[in-house]
């Protein structure tokens, strides 16, 4: 495997999909529903098609596991793709959404790319080789005190059916930190932890394509990622805590008592 080559391929695919999403952002969208509040637009499968086309052309030996169309078994070497993370934002004209690709070996991301089309920010990471933003190295923040921390989170699509634990945990954090942002795209939240804009992030019930690239970014930028119990994380787990490492124990102390079903 040439991981630098695969990073180049992932960047090309993410940028192509991102340009398509940006060009169609202000147009009317056809909106469908995968759940009560889980949206899908016509842009989701088309963005994935553009990504898969590049991956299968330039790196045809590796299957693709994607959110909308492509499917592969999550073992061996494969791509894990979220063509439009933040579909609800996209459908409402809120310019906070990303494209996320990870090259996986079993449950471990080896290459990760998160692209923010509206700001033209390309976050990248290769296992053991650090993380970058538009080619420049990035690091997590140095914040030590929780009361000075800015965190990010998200709410699961089941929030209407089973809200108490989610809301209680949000309240517990809200009373102890400087602020919390809930913008609606986990891949970008993780990328922002990696570059020090956020000090930490937690969220339950995410899908593997939501986190695979982002957790590699955080780890390669010097941060720490675990599940709600503080145990080692992989993208097929149901809950994630990511931080600059310095406030991680504080975060896990709160999340460990609020495990999602």
N, C-alpha and C positions, 0 to 999 in steps of 0.2 A: 504493500500500500504506500502510495505517495500522498501523505496527508496535506502537503502544501498544494498539490495539484487538486485534490478534492476540495480544499478550501476555495481555490480559484473557481471551480465549477459551482460550488454552493453560492458564492458571491454573485456570479453571473446569473444564476437562476433566480436568486432573491431580487436582484436589481430589475430583471426583466419583468417579474410579476409585480414588483413595486411600482414600476413605471406605468404598467397597465392599470393598476388600482388608482394611482394618482390621476391619470388621464380620464378615468371614468367616475371619479369621486363625486363630482357635482351633477352628474346625470341622474335622472329618475331610476330607481332600482326596483326590480321585481323581488318581493320579499316572501319567503316561505318560512315554515316553522318546523324545527326538529323537536320542539318541546313547547311548553306553555309560553316561555319567554326566551327560548333559544332560537335565534334567527339564522337564516341563511339567505344570501342574495345570489343573483346570477353571476356576480363577480367571483364568488368563492371557488366554484369548480373550474371556471376559466383560468383563474390565477394558478390553480393547481395544475391544470393541463399545461400551461406554459412552463411551469417548473419541471414537471415530469418529462416534457419534451427535451429539455436541455440535459437533465440527468441521464436519461436513457440514450441520448446521443453521445455525450462526452464520457460517461462512466456507466456503460451498459451492463457491467457485470453485477451491479448491486440493485436489488429490488427496492421498491418504495412503499413505505407505509404512510398514507396521507389521511387527512381528516375527511376530505370530501369524496374522492374518487378512487385513487390508487390504494391497493391493499397488498401487504406482504406479511409474512410471519415475523414477529419481533425476536428473531434469533439470528446468530451469525452476523454478517456484515450487511447493513441496509441503511437506507435513508429514512428519516422521520421528518415529515413536512406539515407545517401549518401555513397554508397559502394566504390566509387572512385572519390574523389574530386580532380580535376587536370588531367582529362583524356588526354587532349592535351599534357601535360608534359609527362605523362606515355607513350603515343604513340611515342613520339620523344626521349625517353630515358633520359629525364631530371628528376632527382630524387627528385622532389618536388610534392608530392601528399599525400593525407590523406584519412582516413576513418572516417566518422562522424555519430554518433548516438545520438538521443535525445529522451527521454521519455517525452511525452507531455500530458498536461491537457488542452484541447481546443487549444488555441493559445499560451500557456505558457509552456516553457520547465522547467521540474522539475529535470531532470537528463541529463547531457551532457558528451559525450566522443568524443575526437578527437585524433586519433592515427596517428603518423608519422612513417610509417614502416621503412623507410630507416635510420632513426636516432633512432629508437626504443624509441620514446618519447610518453608517454600516458598522455594526458591532461584530467582531469576529474573535474566535478563539480556537486554538489547537491544543490538544492535551499535552501538557508539559512544556508549552512554548509561549504561554502568556496570552493576554487578551488585548484587543485594540479597538479604537473608535476612529474610523476613517484613516486607518493606517498608523495611528499614534497609540503608544501603550497607555493603558488605563489601569487604575488601582481603586480599590474600595476606599471608603472614607476612614477617617481616624476617630470618629465620634465614640466616646467611651461612656458618657452618661446618658441613660435612657431619656431623661427630661430634655436633652438637647437633640434627640433623634427625630428625623423625619422618616416615617414608615409608609409603605404601600401595602394594599391588600386588595382582595376581590371577593365577591359574593358568588356562591354556586347558583346554578340555574334552578336548584331545588329550594331556593330561599323562601318561596311562598308556601311550600309544604312543611318545612322543618326549620324555622328561623331561630329558635331560642339560643342554641349553642353558638351560632355564628354571631348573633347580635351581642351576646354576653361577652364573647372574646373581644369583639370590636370595642365595646365599652371599656373593658379592662385595659386594653392598650391605650385608648383615647385618654384615660385619666392619668397615664403615666409618661406619655411622650409629648414632644413638642407639637407634632401634628401627624395626620394620616391622610393619604391621598388614595382615592379609589377611582382610577381612570378607566379600567376595563380592558386591559391587554396585558396578560401576565408576562409574555415574552419581553415586552418593553419595560415592565416593572423590574424584572430581573436584570436587564441590561443597564437600567439606571442604578441598581445596587452596585453592579460591577464597576461603573464609572464614578461612583461616589455621590451621585445626585440624591439617591435614597440611602439610608443607613441600614434598612432591613425591609423584608417583605414576607408575608405569610398568606397562604390561601389553601382552602380545602377543595377536594373533589375536582382537581384539574385533570386534563388528559395528557398523555405522555408528550404529544407534539406541542403542548403549551409550554413545557418547561425544559425539554431536552437541551436545546441550544443555550437557553438562558442560564441554566445551572452551571454549565461548563464555563460560560463567561464569568460568573461570580467566582467560581473556584480558581480559575486561571488569573483573575484579578486580585487574588489574595483573600477572598472571602470564605465563608463557611456555609454549607448547605446541609440540612438534615430533614427528617420528618418531624412531626409534632412532638415526638418523644425524645428528640435529640439523637436518634439513631441514624446511621448512614442512609442517604437518600438515593433513589434512582427514579427515573421519570415514570415508572409504572406504579409507583406508590400513590396513595390517595391524598396526601397532604404534605405541604412543603413549607419550610422555614429557611430563608436565605438572609444573610447579614454580612456586615463587615468583619465578623468574627468577634469583635470586642463587646457587642451587645447580645450575642447569640444565646448565652446562658439565661439572660434576663428574658428573652423572647420565649424560649422553650419552657421556662418556669410557668408562663401563662398558657401556652398552647397545650401542654401535656395533659391538662384536665379538660380539654375541649375537643376530644377526638371525634371526627366526623364518622357517620355510619358508612 
